[in-house]
Amino acid sequence: MDTGNRTVFLIGNGTSRRGFLLSRLRDRGILIGCNQAYRDYADFSAVVTIDVKASKFAEKEFKGLHIFNNCFKTPHIYLGSLSYQWGDMPTLQEKMDSGKLAAHMAADFFKADRLILIGVDFGGEDLYTEHTFKPRPHYREDWNTLFERFQEVYRVGEPTEACEGLNLKQITYSELEDLICE
């Protein structure tokens, strides 16, 4: 797996991703998909799941790096048919959502300088379920602590109130095109 690329796209399941073709990101950086994102794209470098259904799919079908964290146990890494416990990484907490876990992976495993969030809405509706995510207390400071590990952090989509106070730059999809074509 190529870990020399410094841009990681973290793909969430928020409605801000609706209509965007993930295939446009091919060869532009490393793609980490969260939970049900495999429904729209199969060529992720890594998949992070807390959703049991998505985890079962990833265990059987996904040949790349897969982390499953069911919020009750130590996260596991799956690489092909091999399974490992994550171990005691100092930056990792148990009971972490898939987005934060994916951001840790971007920093620790892929050594990313630039993190681009697509479909990461920090609250709101999910593309695949009727589930509405409500941010936990302290989510801004948790995310901001993570963002300090990157030189650049972008969130693609319309600005939302949920992003206020986060140390990231919000950009549109047309600005993303300019950014990744540099």
Secondary structure as UniProt FT lines:
FT   STRAND          7..11
FT   HELIX           15..17
FT   TURN            18..19
FT   HELIX           22..25
FT   TURN            26..27
FT   STRAND          30..34
FT   HELIX           35..39
FT   STRAND          46..49
FT   HELIX           52..61
FT   STRAND          65..68
FT   STRAND          76..79
FT   TURN            80..81
FT   STRAND          82..85
FT   TURN            90..91
FT   HELIX           98..108
FT   STRAND          114..118
FT   STRAND          124..126
FT   STRAND          132..133
FT   TURN            137..138
FT   HELIX           139..147
FT   TURN            148..149
FT   STRAND          152..156
FT   HELIX           161..163
FT   TURN            164..165
FT   STRAND          169..171
FT   HELIX           173..180
//
